[in-house]
Amino acid sequence: MSKGKVVVGMSGGVDSSVAAYLLKQQGYDVIGLYMYNWEETDPNGACNADEDFADVRRVCATLDIPYYSVNFAKQYAERVFSYFLSEYKAGRTPNPDVLCNREIKFGTFRDYALSMGADYIATGHYCGVEEINGRIFLKKVKDSGKDQTYFLNQVREKQLENVLFPLSELDKSEVRDIAVKQGLATAKKKDSTGICFIGERNFRKFLKTYLPAQKGKIVTLDGATVGEHIGLMYYTIGQRKGLDLGGVHGEEGRWFVVKKDLKNNILYVSHGDESPLYSKACKVSGLNWIGYMPRQTQFCTAKFRYRQPEQKIKVGVNGDTATVEFDETQRAVTEGQYAVFYDETHCLGGGVIEEVYY
């Protein structure tokens, strides 16, 4: 007897392929659904969407499950890509994957799957959910190196109802092994990196198509002009590569970005001394809590970028904003990115970094 109908968001990658396999093994009535989120007719896109859908077809044939595709390019452009451009235009560094999860995968996709009569939706994310006292919590997973709760920090608690994450107890090597043993076409497929709609293309070239770049001065913190930047939007705090300042003044060592002055179109850099990159606190907005009921003041941990270990912090909550004080100064906390909060076992939610205090 079937446990119910589950629609799996299949990307053409190994994770969602194994998620579909595991759910079928567990007795669910599984349907694969592939999302087109970027129009391939756009000459600037490079998602390889047709190749990915071909892999979905091959995997679904092996698993003997039905599959469909759906086009959410319009919704993606309106809800994710427009935000991506506006943030870069404002001199910030956005993370569109976070917004894509809330607006598309657990928004438009979820609604579409439920309209197909699904009892559940599922994805290949490395995270988990659990219900505690009637609230839904987002769980960290076994493979801390692959834990993806950071990217789900803005998903609403309501959106996690009837969601299955079949990979929550597995690490990446186990997922690969399952795919190989089951003969899935995606078993040895390389993981995708970066933002889908940019793909393997040059990021600067892509962005220049949508936002006109304005050159300006590269200046040290003591006011010396050391070079010319090609547009503030192409740089992020802490960046070392791509500054074209090697050999300036014959100095050895590395240059890196410390701040951006949007009003005067100046890129500030430092040489050797990284202390200007270290901050003591930040302000976040658009707070989203998952399962957790925040206190006015609380102590927990946070990440300010995906690959970072959790850092001890103090959070002062004021409505949907908060001041986050760091136990230890943090390097290159960046406006437009996310501060994501954790306890020992759960992702509690997060917010957008609006301002950094040094």
C-alpha positions as CSV (number, residue, x, y, z in Angstrom):
1,M,0.0,0.0,0.0
2,S,1.4,3.4,-1.0
3,K,2.4,5.9,1.7
4,G,1.1,8.7,-0.5
5,K,2.0,10.6,-3.6
6,V,5.2,12.6,-3.5
7,V,6.5,15.0,-6.2
8,V,10.3,15.2,-6.2
9,G,12.0,18.3,-7.5
10,M,14.5,16.7,-9.8
11,S,17.4,18.8,-11.1
12,G,19.3,16.3,-13.2
13,G,21.8,15.9,-10.4
14,V,22.8,12.9,-8.3
15,D,21.2,14.2,-5.0
16,S,17.6,14.5,-6.3
17,S,18.0,11.3,-8.3
18,V,18.8,9.3,-5.1
19,A,16.1,11.1,-3.2
20,A,13.6,9.8,-5.8
21,Y,15.0,6.3,-5.5
22,L,14.9,6.2,-1.7
23,L,11.3,7.5,-1.6
24,K,10.2,4.8,-4.0
25,Q,12.0,2.2,-1.9
26,Q,10.1,3.5,1.2
27,G,6.8,2.9,-0.5
28,Y,5.8,6.3,-1.8
29,D,4.1,6.9,-5.2
30,V,6.9,9.0,-6.7
31,I,6.6,11.5,-9.5
32,G,9.6,13.5,-10.9
33,L,9.2,17.1,-11.7
34,Y,11.9,19.2,-13.5
35,M,11.8,23.0,-13.3
36,Y,12.9,25.3,-16.1
37,N,13.8,28.5,-14.2
38,W,15.7,30.3,-16.9
39,E,14.8,30.8,-20.5
40,E,17.4,29.1,-22.7
41,T,16.6,31.4,-25.6
42,D,18.3,34.2,-23.6
43,P,21.9,34.4,-25.2
44,N,23.3,35.2,-21.7
45,G,22.1,32.1,-20.0
46,A,24.0,28.8,-19.6
47,C,22.0,26.4,-17.5
48,N,22.4,23.4,-19.8
49,A,18.7,22.8,-18.9
50,D,18.0,20.4,-21.8
51,E,21.0,18.2,-20.8
52,D,19.8,18.2,-17.2
53,F,16.2,17.3,-18.2
54,A,17.6,14.5,-20.4
55,D,19.4,13.1,-17.3
56,V,16.1,13.4,-15.4
57,R,14.4,11.3,-18.1
58,R,17.1,8.7,-17.9
59,V,16.9,8.4,-14.1
60,C,13.1,8.2,-14.1
61,A,13.2,5.5,-16.7
62,T,15.6,3.5,-14.6
63,L,13.4,4.0,-11.5
64,D,10.2,3.4,-13.6
65,I,8.5,6.5,-12.3
66,P,6.6,9.2,-14.3
67,Y,8.2,12.6,-14.9
68,Y,7.2,16.0,-16.1
69,S,8.7,19.4,-16.7
70,V,7.3,22.8,-15.8
71,N,8.5,26.3,-16.7
72,F,8.8,28.8,-13.9
73,A,11.1,31.3,-15.8
74,K,8.6,34.1,-15.4
75,Q,8.3,33.7,-11.7
76,Y,12.0,33.3,-11.3
77,A,12.7,36.5,-13.2
78,E,10.1,38.4,-11.1
79,R,10.9,37.1,-7.7
80,V,14.6,36.2,-7.8
81,F,16.5,37.6,-10.7
82,S,15.1,41.2,-10.3
83,Y,16.2,41.1,-6.6
84,F,19.6,39.8,-7.7
85,L,20.1,42.8,-10.1
86,S,18.8,45.4,-7.7
87,E,21.1,44.2,-4.9
88,Y,24.2,44.4,-7.2
89,K,23.1,47.8,-8.4
90,A,23.0,48.9,-4.7
91,G,26.6,47.7,-4.3
92,R,25.7,44.7,-2.2
93,T,26.5,41.0,-2.7
94,P,23.2,39.0,-2.8
95,N,22.7,35.2,-2.5
96,P,19.9,34.4,-5.0
97,D,19.9,30.7,-4.1
98,V,18.4,31.6,-0.7
99,L,15.6,33.5,-2.3
100,C,15.1,30.8,-4.9
101,N,14.4,28.3,-2.2
102,R,11.7,30.4,-0.6
103,E,10.1,31.8,-3.7
104,I,10.4,29.0,-6.2
105,K,11.3,25.6,-4.8
106,F,9.2,25.9,-1.6
107,G,6.8,28.4,-3.1
108,T,5.7,28.1,-6.8
109,F,7.0,24.5,-7.1
110,R,5.3,23.4,-3.9
111,D,2.0,25.0,-4.9
112,Y,2.2,23.4,-8.4
113,A,3.0,19.9,-6.9
114,L,0.0,20.2,-4.5
115,S,-2.2,21.1,-7.4
116,M,-1.1,17.8,-9.0
117,G,-2.6,16.0,-6.1
118,A,0.7,15.5,-4.2
119,D,0.5,14.6,-0.5
120,Y,4.2,15.6,-0.1
121,I,7.0,17.3,-2.0
122,A,10.6,16.3,-1.7
123,T,14.0,17.6,-2.7
124,G,17.6,16.4,-2.6
125,H,18.7,19.0,0.0
126,Y,20.9,17.9,2.8
127,C,18.7,18.9,5.7
128,G,15.9,17.5,7.8
129,V,12.6,18.5,9.3
130,E,10.9,17.5,12.6
131,E,7.8,18.5,14.4
132,I,8.1,19.5,18.0
133,N,5.0,20.6,20.0
134,G,3.1,21.4,16.8
135,R,5.9,23.5,15.3
136,I,8.1,22.5,12.4
137,F,11.9,22.8,12.8
138,L,14.7,22.7,10.2
139,K,17.3,20.1,11.3
140,K,21.0,20.1,10.5
141,V,22.3,16.9,9.1
142,K,25.0,14.2,9.5
143,D,27.3,15.5,6.7
144,S,28.2,18.9,8.2
145,G,30.2,19.7,5.1
146,K,27.1,19.4,2.9
147,D,24.5,20.7,5.3
148,Q,22.3,23.0,3.3
149,T,20.2,24.6,6.0
150,Y,22.0,27.9,5.4
151,F,20.3,28.1,2.0
152,L,16.9,27.4,3.5
153,N,17.0,30.1,6.3
154,Q,14.3,32.2,4.6
155,V,11.9,29.4,3.9
156,R,8.7,29.9,6.0
157,E,7.7,27.3,8.5
158,K,4.4,26.8,6.8
159,Q,6.3,26.0,3.5
160,L,8.0,23.1,5.3
161,E,4.7,21.3,6.0
162,N,4.5,17.9,4.1
163,V,8.1,18.2,2.9
164,L,10.4,15.2,2.8
165,F,14.2,15.4,2.8
166,P,15.3,11.8,2.1
167,L,19.0,12.6,2.3
168,S,19.0,13.9,5.9
169,E,20.7,10.8,7.3
170,L,23.2,10.3,4.5
171,D,26.5,11.9,3.6
172,K,27.6,12.6,0.0
173,S,29.7,9.5,-0.5
174,E,26.8,7.3,0.6
175,V,24.6,9.1,-1.9
176,R,27.1,8.5,-4.7
177,D,27.4,4.8,-3.7
178,I,23.6,4.3,-3.9
179,A,23.5,6.0,-7.3
180,V,26.3,3.8,-8.7
181,K,24.7,0.6,-7.3
182,Q,21.4,1.4,-8.8
183,G,22.9,2.3,-12.2
184,L,21.5,5.9,-12.2
185,A,22.7,8.1,-15.1
186,T,23.7,10.9,-12.7
187,A,25.9,8.7,-10.4
188,K,29.2,10.3,-11.4
189,K,27.8,13.7,-12.6
190,K,29.8,16.6,-11.2
191,D,27.9,18.8,-8.7
192,S,26.7,22.1,-10.0
193,T,28.3,25.2,-8.5
194,G,27.4,28.9,-8.6
195,I,24.2,30.4,-9.9
196,C,22.2,28.4,-12.4
197,F,21.4,31.3,-14.8
198,I,25.1,32.2,-15.1
199,G,26.4,28.7,-15.5
200,E,29.9,28.3,-16.8
201,R,30.0,31.8,-18.3
202,N,32.1,34.7,-17.2
203,F,30.3,36.4,-14.3
204,R,31.5,39.9,-15.1
205,K,30.5,39.5,-18.7
206,F,27.0,38.3,-17.7
207,L,26.4,41.1,-15.2
208,K,27.6,43.8,-17.7
209,T,24.8,42.7,-20.0
210,Y,22.2,43.8,-17.5
211,L,23.9,46.6,-15.5
212,P,26.2,49.2,-17.1
213,A,29.5,49.3,-15.4
214,Q,31.2,52.5,-14.3
215,K,34.9,52.6,-13.8
216,G,36.4,54.4,-10.8
217,K,39.4,54.7,-8.5
218,I,40.9,52.0,-6.3
219,V,42.1,53.8,-3.2
220,T,43.9,52.7,0.0
221,L,42.5,53.6,3.4
222,D,45.1,56.3,3.8
223,G,43.9,58.0,0.6
224,A,46.4,56.8,-2.0
225,T,45.1,56.0,-5.5
226,V,46.6,52.7,-6.6
227,G,44.5,51.6,-9.6
228,E,41.2,51.6,-11.4
229,H,38.2,49.4,-10.8
230,I,35.9,48.2,-13.6
231,G,32.6,48.7,-11.7
232,L,31.9,48.3,-7.9
233,M,29.3,45.6,-8.5
234,Y,32.1,43.2,-9.6
235,Y,33.8,43.2,-6.2
236,T,33.0,41.8,-2.8
237,I,34.4,42.5,0.7
238,G,37.5,40.4,1.3
239,Q,38.1,39.7,-2.4
240,R,41.7,39.1,-3.2
241,K,41.7,38.0,-6.9
242,G,41.0,40.1,-9.9
243,L,42.2,43.5,-8.5
244,D,45.1,43.8,-11.0
245,L,47.3,45.4,-8.3
246,G,50.1,43.0,-8.3
247,G,53.5,44.8,-8.1
248,V,52.0,48.2,-7.2
249,H,54.8,50.2,-5.6
250,G,56.9,47.1,-5.8
251,E,55.3,45.7,-2.6
252,E,55.0,42.0,-1.9
253,G,51.9,40.5,-0.4
254,R,48.3,40.6,-1.3
255,W,45.7,43.3,-1.8
256,F,42.1,42.8,-0.8
257,V,38.8,44.8,-0.9
258,V,37.8,46.4,2.5
259,K,34.8,48.6,1.5
260,K,32.9,50.1,-1.3
261,D,31.8,53.8,-1.5
262,L,28.8,53.7,-3.9
263,K,28.2,57.4,-3.7
264,N,31.7,58.4,-4.9
265,N,32.3,55.2,-6.9
266,I,35.5,54.3,-5.0
267,L,36.8,50.9,-4.2
268,Y,38.8,50.8,-1.0
269,V,41.6,48.2,-0.6
270,S,44.2,47.3,2.0
271,H,47.6,45.6,1.5
272,G,48.9,42.9,3.9
273,D,47.0,44.2,7.0
274,E,43.6,42.4,7.2
275,S,42.5,44.1,10.4
276,P,40.1,46.5,8.5
277,L,38.1,43.4,7.4
278,Y,37.3,42.3,10.9
279,S,34.0,43.5,12.4
280,K,32.3,43.2,15.8
281,A,28.6,43.2,15.0
282,C,26.0,43.6,12.3
283,K,22.4,44.6,11.8
284,V,20.1,42.2,10.0
285,S,16.6,42.7,8.5
286,G,13.8,40.5,7.2
287,L,14.1,38.0,10.1
288,N,12.6,34.7,9.5
289,W,12.3,32.2,12.3
290,I,11.6,28.5,11.7
291,G,9.8,26.7,14.5
292,Y,11.7,28.8,17.0
293,M,10.1,31.5,19.2
294,P,12.8,34.2,19.6
295,R,13.5,36.0,22.9
296,Q,14.3,39.7,22.9
297,T,17.9,38.8,23.7
298,Q,19.4,35.4,23.1
299,F,22.7,33.6,22.7
300,C,23.2,31.1,19.9
301,T,25.6,30.5,16.9
302,A,25.5,31.9,13.4
303,K,27.1,31.6,10.0
304,F,27.7,34.7,7.8
305,R,28.7,32.6,4.7
306,Y,27.9,29.0,3.7
307,R,31.3,27.4,4.3
308,Q,32.0,29.0,7.6
309,P,32.0,27.2,11.0
310,E,29.3,28.4,13.3
311,Q,30.3,31.4,15.4
312,K,29.0,32.3,18.9
313,I,26.8,35.4,19.0
314,K,24.4,37.5,21.0
315,V,21.2,38.5,19.2
316,G,19.1,41.5,20.1
317,V,15.7,41.2,18.4
318,N,13.5,44.2,17.5
319,G,10.6,43.1,15.4
320,D,11.9,41.8,12.1
321,T,15.3,43.3,12.6
322,A,18.1,42.4,15.0
323,T,21.6,43.5,16.1
324,V,24.0,40.6,16.1
325,E,27.1,40.9,18.3
326,F,30.0,38.6,17.7
327,D,31.9,36.8,20.6
328,E,35.0,37.0,18.3
329,T,35.5,39.5,15.5
330,Q,34.5,38.2,12.1
331,R,36.3,38.5,8.8
332,A,34.6,40.0,5.7
333,V,31.0,40.0,6.9
334,T,29.2,41.3,3.8
335,E,26.1,43.4,3.3
336,G,23.5,41.6,1.2
337,Q,24.5,38.2,2.5
338,Y,22.7,36.3,5.2
339,A,23.3,35.9,9.0
340,V,21.9,32.4,9.7
341,F,21.2,31.3,13.3
342,Y,21.6,27.9,14.8
343,D,21.4,25.9,18.0
344,E,23.0,22.5,18.5
345,T,20.6,20.6,16.2
346,H,18.5,23.1,14.3
347,C,18.7,26.0,11.9
348,L,16.6,28.7,13.6
349,G,16.3,31.0,10.6
350,G,18.1,34.2,9.6
351,G,18.0,37.6,8.0
352,V,19.8,39.8,5.5
353,I,22.9,41.6,6.6
354,E,22.1,45.3,6.3
355,E,25.0,47.0,8.0
356,V,28.3,45.9,9.5
357,Y,29.9,47.5,12.6
358,Y,33.6,47.7,13.0
